Amino acid sequence: MAKFLTIPKGVNAGKPFIIEPFQRSILKALFPSRGLRPRQALTSLARGNSKSTTAPALALYCMFGDEVEAAQVLCVASDLRQAMIVFSAAARKVRLTMVESTLEGDLDVQGAMGVNTEDFRNGFTAIRMHIRIAGDAPAEKLRTVVARGTDRSVVFDSISNGVPISVDVDTV
């Protein structure tokens, strides 16, 4: 892996991706040397434990290098904005060295607290997203990575375009 991957962010950004012992134990559980391997796996890593490198590398291997016909690979991240950018970059073969995202919004407390719901709504009136991104590609390609990530984001689309929401309540 060190030959093909580098650490995308943090204090070791740009250095070769070396599998740490805790990562090796995860890989051994997913790809045992003998016997059946699991059909499904859930791995959770704390902040700062190479998720941005490990998850895309594992997903790309399972999709393209594992020789499993019609493989389905699902990766879930707690931060959608960075997940969509990391996977967009992986699809475009761009090595990212930094991704930072910031969201800020306009919200009137009077509406949110129910003090004045006639003049103020109970939600954001505007949301702004700022992305800082760096990698081994020209600025225009990095902008394309971000654009493609937002274009294919289910959550971004749902918030931007609004969707009907139904609420079903079961009381017991």
C-alpha positions as CSV (number, residue, x, y, z in Angstrom):
1,M,0.0,0.0,0.0
2,A,2.8,2.4,0.8
3,K,3.9,2.3,-2.9
4,F,0.5,3.6,-4.1
5,L,-1.0,5.6,-1.2
6,T,0.0,8.6,0.8
7,I,-1.5,10.1,3.9
8,P,-3.9,12.8,2.7
9,K,-4.0,15.1,5.7
10,G,-2.7,15.8,9.2
11,V,0.9,15.9,10.5
12,N,2.0,13.1,8.2
13,A,0.3,14.4,5.0
14,G,2.2,13.3,1.9
15,K,4.1,10.5,3.6
16,P,3.6,6.9,2.5
17,F,0.6,5.1,3.9
18,I,2.1,2.4,6.2
19,I,-0.4,-0.1,7.7
20,E,-0.3,0.3,11.4
21,P,-0.8,-2.8,13.7
22,F,-4.4,-1.9,14.5
23,Q,-5.2,-1.5,10.8
24,R,-3.5,-4.8,10.0
25,S,-5.8,-6.6,12.5
26,I,-8.8,-5.0,10.7
27,L,-7.5,-6.2,7.3
28,K,-6.8,-9.7,8.6
29,A,-10.4,-10.0,9.9
30,L,-11.8,-8.8,6.5
31,F,-9.4,-10.9,4.4
32,P,-8.4,-14.0,6.3
33,S,-5.7,-16.1,4.8
34,R,-7.9,-19.2,4.9
35,G,-11.5,-20.0,5.3
36,L,-14.5,-17.8,4.5
37,R,-14.3,-14.1,4.8
38,P,-17.2,-12.0,6.1
39,R,-19.9,-10.9,3.7
40,Q,-20.5,-7.7,5.7
41,A,-18.2,-5.7,8.0
42,L,-18.6,-2.6,10.1
43,T,-15.4,-0.7,11.1
44,S,-15.4,2.4,13.2
45,L,-12.3,4.5,13.8
46,A,-11.8,7.4,16.1
47,R,-10.7,10.8,14.8
48,G,-7.1,10.9,13.6
49,N,-6.8,7.2,12.8
50,S,-6.3,7.4,9.0
51,K,-10.0,7.0,8.0
52,S,-9.6,9.4,5.0
53,T,-6.9,7.0,3.6
54,T,-8.0,3.6,4.9
55,A,-11.7,3.7,3.9
56,P,-11.2,4.8,0.2
57,A,-8.2,2.5,-0.2
58,L,-10.2,-0.5,1.1
59,A,-13.3,0.5,-1.0
60,L,-11.3,0.8,-4.2
61,Y,-9.6,-2.5,-3.6
62,C,-12.9,-4.2,-2.9
63,M,-14.5,-2.7,-6.0
64,F,-11.6,-3.1,-8.5
65,G,-8.8,-5.3,-7.2
66,D,-10.6,-8.1,-5.3
67,E,-11.9,-10.0,-8.4
68,V,-15.3,-10.5,-6.8
69,E,-17.9,-10.3,-9.6
70,A,-20.5,-7.5,-9.1
71,A,-19.0,-6.5,-5.7
72,Q,-21.1,-4.0,-3.7
73,V,-19.1,-1.7,-1.5
74,L,-20.7,0.7,0.9
75,C,-18.8,3.2,3.0
76,V,-20.4,5.4,5.6
77,A,-18.9,8.5,7.1
78,S,-20.1,10.7,9.9
79,D,-19.0,13.8,7.9
80,L,-20.8,13.7,4.6
81,R,-19.0,16.7,3.1
82,Q,-15.6,15.2,3.5
83,A,-16.7,11.8,2.5
84,M,-18.1,13.0,-0.8
85,I,-15.0,14.9,-1.6
86,V,-12.6,12.0,-0.7
87,F,-14.6,9.5,-2.9
88,S,-14.9,12.0,-5.8
89,A,-11.1,12.5,-5.7
90,A,-10.5,8.7,-5.6
91,A,-12.7,8.3,-8.7
92,R,-10.6,11.0,-10.5
93,K,-7.3,9.6,-9.3
94,V,-6.4,12.8,-7.5
95,R,-4.3,12.5,-4.4
96,L,-5.7,14.9,-1.8
97,T,-3.4,16.3,0.8
98,M,-6.0,18.5,2.6
99,V,-9.7,18.8,2.8
100,E,-11.4,21.1,5.3
101,S,-15.1,22.1,5.2
102,T,-17.0,24.7,7.1
103,L,-20.7,25.2,7.2
104,E,-22.3,28.3,8.6
105,G,-25.9,29.4,8.5
106,D,-28.3,32.3,9.2
107,L,-30.8,31.5,11.9
108,D,-33.0,33.8,13.9
109,V,-33.2,32.8,17.5
110,Q,-36.8,34.2,17.8
111,G,-38.1,31.7,15.4
112,A,-36.0,28.8,16.6
113,M,-37.0,29.4,20.2
114,G,-40.7,29.9,19.3
115,V,-40.8,33.5,20.6
116,N,-42.0,34.9,17.2
117,T,-43.0,32.3,14.7
118,E,-45.0,34.7,12.6
119,D,-42.1,36.9,11.5
120,F,-39.2,34.3,11.8
121,R,-39.0,30.7,10.7
122,N,-37.8,27.9,12.8
123,G,-34.9,27.0,10.6
124,F,-32.0,28.4,8.6
125,T,-32.7,31.1,6.1
126,A,-29.4,30.5,4.4
127,I,-26.5,28.0,4.6
128,R,-23.0,28.6,3.3
129,M,-20.4,25.9,2.7
130,H,-16.7,26.7,2.4
131,I,-14.2,24.1,1.2
132,R,-10.4,24.3,1.4
133,I,-8.8,21.6,-0.7
134,A,-5.3,20.7,-1.8
135,G,-3.9,17.9,-3.8
136,D,-1.7,16.8,-6.7
137,A,-3.9,18.4,-9.4
138,P,-4.4,21.8,-10.8
139,A,-6.9,24.1,-9.1
140,E,-9.5,23.6,-11.7
141,K,-9.5,19.9,-11.3
142,L,-9.7,20.2,-7.5
143,R,-12.8,22.5,-8.1
144,T,-14.2,19.8,-10.3
145,V,-13.7,17.2,-7.5
146,V,-15.7,19.3,-5.1
147,A,-18.4,20.1,-7.7
148,R,-18.8,16.4,-8.5
149,G,-18.9,15.6,-4.8
150,T,-21.8,18.0,-4.2
151,D,-23.5,17.0,-7.5
152,R,-23.7,13.4,-6.3
153,S,-24.4,14.0,-2.6
154,V,-27.9,12.8,-1.7
155,V,-28.0,15.0,1.5
156,F,-26.8,18.1,-0.4
157,D,-29.5,17.5,-3.1
158,S,-32.2,17.0,-0.5
159,I,-31.3,20.1,1.5
160,S,-30.8,22.3,-1.7
161,N,-34.0,21.2,-3.4
162,G,-36.2,20.2,-0.5
163,V,-38.2,17.0,-0.4
164,P,-41.6,16.1,1.2
165,I,-41.2,14.7,4.6
166,S,-43.7,12.4,6.2
167,V,-43.9,11.7,9.9
168,D,-45.5,8.5,11.2
169,V,-46.0,8.1,14.9
170,D,-46.6,4.8,16.7
171,T,-47.6,5.1,20.3
172,V,-47.3,2.2,22.7
